[in-house]
Amino acid sequence: MQVAGRSVLKVPHRREVVDASALPGGYRRMLQIVQAAAGGPVMVKDVGAELGINVVVPGRLEPPLGKLSKLAVRGWLHRLPNGTFTIRA
């Protein structure tokens, strides 16, 4: 996305912003779902179910997986080797 002729990330790196209020609504909601499960890692299908996505339909979890992965790459979440996500401390 571009603002004033300059490229701007839709999902900013965690180190560049004060809090999650800088995230777009859908990303912020996913972050809240993972935070609510602070007892352990969260699977993509659990996030999808919480968002009201029919998780048994093949391919429906690809968009949430992409968004969760983007949150992990930008430092908001931690992606474990088994594909689950946790809050980054």
Backbone bond lengths (Angstrom), bond angles and torsions (degrees), N, CA, C in turn:
res aa  C-N    CA-C-N  psi(-1)  N-CA   C-N-CA  omega(-1)  CA-C   N-CA-C  phi
1 M - - - 1.439 - - 1.524 107.26 -
2 Q 1.327 116.66 148.06 1.456 120.95 179.03 1.530 110.81 -121.47
3 V 1.317 114.81 139.31 1.458 122.62 175.95 1.526 106.37 -129.96
4 A 1.320 115.98 124.59 1.467 121.70 -179.19 1.521 111.29 53.95
5 G 1.336 116.40 40.49 1.452 121.56 177.29 1.513 114.71 74.63
6 R 1.308 117.12 8.67 1.459 122.15 -177.60 1.524 109.82 -120.24
7 S 1.328 118.02 138.83 1.459 121.70 179.32 1.526 110.18 -70.28
8 V 1.325 115.38 134.86 1.459 122.06 179.00 1.521 107.70 -131.22
9 L 1.325 116.28 135.22 1.464 120.45 177.59 1.520 110.08 -74.77
10 K 1.322 116.40 134.33 1.459 121.09 175.87 1.533 109.62 -66.53
11 V 1.331 115.64 -37.57 1.453 121.72 176.40 1.529 106.93 -114.81
12 P 1.339 117.08 103.10 1.463 119.81 -176.65 1.527 112.47 -71.55
13 H 1.322 115.64 157.58 1.459 120.44 173.76 1.520 108.33 -65.95
14 R 1.317 115.92 142.80 1.454 120.59 -176.44 1.529 111.94 -58.84
15 R 1.313 117.04 -37.03 1.465 120.26 -176.93 1.529 112.32 -69.39
16 E 1.330 117.88 -13.17 1.462 121.41 -176.32 1.522 114.08 -95.63
17 V 1.330 118.07 -9.59 1.465 120.82 -177.78 1.525 110.44 -129.90
18 V 1.321 115.31 160.16 1.460 120.85 -176.07 1.528 112.28 -75.21
19 D 1.332 116.82 -45.92 1.468 119.28 -177.66 1.530 111.02 -150.85
20 A 1.317 115.40 -178.47 1.465 122.00 -174.74 1.524 113.31 -69.72
21 S 1.312 118.64 -8.48 1.469 119.81 179.34 1.526 111.83 -64.37
22 A 1.327 117.58 -16.07 1.466 121.80 177.70 1.528 112.03 -78.10
23 L 1.332 117.30 -11.93 1.464 121.33 -179.20 1.523 110.93 -81.65
24 P 1.336 117.37 148.00 1.471 120.27 172.28 1.537 109.71 -61.76
25 G 1.316 116.98 155.16 1.462 123.12 -174.49 1.512 116.27 -49.57
26 G 1.330 118.14 -48.29 1.462 121.03 -178.57 1.518 112.82 -63.76
27 Y 1.309 116.47 -39.89 1.464 120.96 178.10 1.532 110.26 -67.88
28 R 1.330 115.97 -40.84 1.463 120.70 178.88 1.527 110.50 -62.43
29 R 1.338 116.87 -39.89 1.473 121.09 178.78 1.528 110.38 -64.03
30 M 1.330 117.45 -42.82 1.468 120.58 178.55 1.529 111.02 -62.90
31 L 1.317 116.26 -40.26 1.456 120.69 177.78 1.531 110.42 -62.13
32 Q 1.324 116.62 -40.48 1.465 120.98 177.91 1.518 111.49 -64.06
33 I 1.326 117.74 -38.94 1.469 121.46 179.26 1.520 109.92 -63.29
34 V 1.321 117.48 -44.58 1.468 120.43 179.03 1.525 110.13 -66.50
35 Q 1.327 117.98 -39.02 1.468 121.09 177.95 1.522 111.44 -63.38
36 A 1.320 117.33 -37.75 1.464 121.55 -179.12 1.526 111.52 -64.81
37 A 1.310 116.67 -24.50 1.464 121.58 179.27 1.523 109.61 -98.80
38 A 1.320 116.67 42.54 1.466 121.70 -174.59 1.523 113.02 -60.95
39 G 1.325 117.60 -12.08 1.455 120.76 179.41 1.515 113.76 -71.16
40 G 1.305 117.46 -13.82 1.453 119.49 -179.72 1.507 112.34 177.10
41 P 1.328 115.95 -179.01 1.463 121.01 -179.23 1.523 112.39 -64.24
42 V 1.314 116.16 152.95 1.464 122.66 -178.32 1.530 109.03 -116.87
43 M 1.324 115.57 135.77 1.459 121.33 176.95 1.527 109.19 -86.57
44 V 1.319 115.91 153.78 1.466 121.39 179.44 1.523 110.36 -58.22
45 K 1.330 117.64 -39.56 1.471 119.58 -178.79 1.524 111.39 -64.78
46 D 1.336 117.86 -30.38 1.463 120.38 177.24 1.529 110.74 -68.93
47 V 1.320 116.62 -40.96 1.461 120.73 176.76 1.526 109.50 -64.75
48 G 1.339 116.45 -44.44 1.461 120.75 178.67 1.517 112.18 -59.48
49 A 1.321 116.53 -43.99 1.466 120.57 179.28 1.526 110.48 -62.54
50 E 1.319 117.05 -41.37 1.466 121.45 179.04 1.532 111.40 -64.64
51 L 1.329 116.02 -29.75 1.466 120.68 178.27 1.526 112.61 -83.91
52 G 1.328 116.99 -4.27 1.457 120.60 179.15 1.519 114.36 87.26
53 I 1.321 116.86 17.54 1.464 121.67 179.39 1.523 108.85 -85.51
54 N 1.326 116.28 138.75 1.462 121.04 176.20 1.526 107.69 -73.53
55 V 1.331 116.87 98.33 1.458 121.90 -171.07 1.526 113.90 -76.45
56 V 1.331 118.73 -8.82 1.468 120.15 179.17 1.525 112.06 -87.76
57 V 1.315 117.84 -11.74 1.460 121.81 178.50 1.530 108.34 -83.02
58 P 1.342 117.12 122.06 1.469 119.57 -179.29 1.531 112.07 -57.50
59 G 1.311 115.74 138.19 1.453 121.28 177.02 1.515 115.34 88.96
60 R 1.312 118.19 -14.01 1.470 120.56 -177.87 1.529 112.56 -71.30
61 L 1.333 116.63 -19.82 1.457 119.27 -178.17 1.528 113.05 -92.57
62 E 1.329 117.03 -3.41 1.467 119.28 -179.98 1.533 112.43 -62.83
63 P 1.341 119.58 -47.07 1.474 118.40 178.51 1.532 113.87 -60.91
64 P 1.350 119.16 -46.12 1.470 117.19 177.48 1.527 112.53 -64.18
65 L 1.318 117.56 -35.47 1.465 120.58 177.75 1.527 110.00 -61.80
66 G 1.320 116.67 -43.20 1.457 120.41 178.29 1.520 112.31 -61.93
67 K 1.321 116.50 -41.59 1.461 120.43 -179.63 1.526 111.31 -69.64
68 L 1.331 117.09 -41.63 1.459 119.97 177.46 1.529 110.65 -64.31
69 S 1.320 116.27 -39.48 1.467 120.36 177.82 1.524 110.95 -63.62
70 K 1.329 116.22 -40.68 1.467 120.11 178.15 1.534 110.30 -63.07
71 L 1.334 116.74 -41.54 1.466 120.34 176.68 1.526 110.77 -61.53
72 A 1.326 116.84 -36.12 1.464 120.59 178.79 1.529 110.96 -69.88
73 V 1.313 117.22 -44.49 1.463 121.35 -179.95 1.532 110.69 -62.20
74 R 1.320 117.37 -35.80 1.460 121.63 -177.04 1.531 112.71 -87.59
75 G 1.354 117.12 3.99 1.460 120.68 172.73 1.512 116.91 92.45
76 W 1.323 118.69 4.47 1.463 121.06 -179.80 1.519 111.72 -82.43
77 L 1.322 117.21 -34.50 1.461 123.19 179.87 1.522 109.22 -125.25
78 H 1.320 114.45 167.53 1.463 121.10 173.24 1.522 107.12 -118.38
79 R 1.338 116.60 126.70 1.461 120.58 178.10 1.518 108.38 -97.80
80 L 1.313 115.65 122.28 1.457 121.53 179.55 1.526 110.03 -82.24
81 P 1.336 117.72 158.69 1.470 121.02 -178.82 1.535 114.04 -56.76
82 N 1.332 117.56 -27.14 1.472 119.72 -179.77 1.525 112.88 -83.65
83 G 1.349 117.46 4.34 1.459 121.06 175.70 1.508 115.18 91.98
84 T 1.328 117.37 2.05 1.453 119.94 177.41 1.530 109.90 -91.07
85 F 1.333 115.52 167.54 1.463 120.76 -175.18 1.525 110.39 -126.06
86 T 1.334 115.28 144.77 1.464 122.50 174.95 1.527 107.89 -134.35
87 I 1.312 115.46 165.93 1.462 121.63 175.75 1.522 108.65 -73.24
88 R 1.302 115.87 137.16 1.465 120.20 175.85 1.511 108.44 -83.16
89 A 1.305 115.62 131.56 1.472 120.75 -177.29 1.505 112.79 -72.81
